[in-house]
Amino acid sequence: MYKRQSVNSSNGAQIDLNLYATTSPQLDALDSASTGFYASSTNTQGRTGVPFGDAVRDTVNFMGVLIGVNLLALILYILFAPLAPLIFWTVNGFLLGREYFTLAAIRRVGRVEAKKLRRRHMGTIWVAGVLMAMPLSIPLLNLVIPILGAATFTHLFHQLVSDPRAANIQYPPR
């Protein structure tokens, strides 16, 4: 039977939305041999391995960066009003790239290495963030972009780690 996971400090900030909750008769109709696999796979969903305190600290730090960058953007909007769309995409590209890359990297190499990678490849991450921010300005398309962004930054992470300059980064054991 499916066992609910709860939020605690050992499994990180997990929110179990039970999006894939299926009753046992529905599983039996599909394949009775797959219920054990199904239960074990849903029990591991949402675990990041990041302690709750670290997740809160990262969130507060990002909120500070978000506020600071947007205050700077407000000044730029006033000074360079005709360039407002470009400023908007640039600012949000920085913020989106920073956060999406950090989310992809922190799950694989931890906080410290994720920050090192982010600093080392800031230009590439920023450009990818700008390319993500542009279609977010288009209605209906903006509903799909976060999913594509998560996939893009995961692939970008793996590409940057496979770069010979980043060869000294080791994946932590699982």
N, C-alpha and C positions, 0 to 999 in steps of 0.2 A: 504494500500500500504506500501511497505517496506521503512522505514526511515533510511537514512544513519547516523551513529554516527561518530563524529569527535574526534580528539585527543585534549583533554584539561585537565586542572589540576583537574577538579572535578571527572572525571572518570578514572584517571590514564593514563598511557602511552598505549593507545589503538591504535592498527593498524587494521583497518577494511579491510581485504583482499577480502571480499565478496565471500568467497569460496562456500557459499551455496545460492548464489543469483539465484533465480528462478523466471521466469516471472509468472504473474498472470494466463494466460491460462494454463500453465503447472500445477499450483496448482489446478485450477478448474477441470482439468482432473482427478486429484487424489481424491479430496474431497473438495467441496466448503466450508464446515464448518471448515476446518482446516487452512484457510488462516490467521485468526486472531491469532491463536496459533503460526503459523509459523512466522508471523511478530514479535510477541512479543518475541519469543525465539531468533530470530536473532538479535534483538535490544540489548540483554543483553550479547551477545558473546564478549569476549575479555576484559571485565571490571574486573580489579583486585582490585579496591578500593585503590590502592596505589597512592598517589599523585605523579605527574611527578617529582618534585624535589627530593623526596625520592628515586624514581626509578633511577634517574641519580646518586645520591649519592651512592646507593648500587652497581650500575654498576661500578663506578669509584673505589670503595673500592675493589670489586672483581677483577678488572683489576690489582690493586696493589698486591693483594694476588697471582694472576696468574703469574705476572712477578717475584715476589720474590721467589715463590716456584720453578718456572722453572729455575731461576738462581742457586738456590741451587741444583736442579737436574742436571744441566750442570756440576757442580763441581763433583757430585757423579758419573756421567757418565764417566768423565775423570779418577777418582780414581778407580772405580770399573767397568771397561768396560765389563767384562764378564757377569755382573749382569744387564746390561742395560735393557733387557725386564722387569725384575722384578721391577727395579727402575721406569721405564716408567709406568707400571700398578699401582704401589703404588702412584706415584705422581698424575697421572690422576685420580685414584680412589679417592684420597683426594679431588681434585678439582671438579670432577663430583658429588661426594656425597654431598659435601658442597653446591654446587649450586642447584642441583635438590631437595635436602631436603629443602633448604631455600625457593625455589619457591613453593613447596607443602605446607609448613608450613605458609608462610607469607599470603597466601590467606585465611587461616582459623583462625589464632590467632594473626596476626599482626607482625610487625618487631621485637619488643622487645621480645615477647614470643618465636618467631621463633629462635632468637639468643640464648635465654636461653636453649631451647630444643636442638638446634644444639650442644651447648657446653656440655650439660649434657650427650648426647648420641653420642659423636664424634666417639667412637670406632665402634659402630654398623653402623653408617652412612659411615664411612671410608671403612669398609668391604663390604658393599653394593655397594659403589662406585667402589671398585676394581673389584667386580664381574660384574659390568657394563662395566668397562674399558677393561677387557680381551676380550670379544667378539667383541668389537669395532675394534680390530686388524684384524678381519676376513672380507675380502671383501664380499660384498652383505649382509651378516648378519649385518654389521654395519649400514645398512639403516633402520633396524627395531628396533635396540637397543634403540634409544632415546625414542621411543613410549613406549616400555616396561619399560624403566627407569623411565619415568614419572609416569606410573602406579605403579611401584614398590615402588617409594619413597612416593607416596600418601598413599599406603597401609602401608608402614613403619611408616609414620607419625601417622596414625590412631592407629596402634599397640602401638606405644610409648606413645601416649596420653592416651590410655586406660590402660596403665601400672599403677598400684597403686601408684608408686612413682611420677607419673605426674598428679595425680588426682586433684591438685589444679589449673590446667590450665582450663580456661573457654573460650568457643567459644564466639566471639563477636556477638551481634545481627545483623541480616541482614536486 
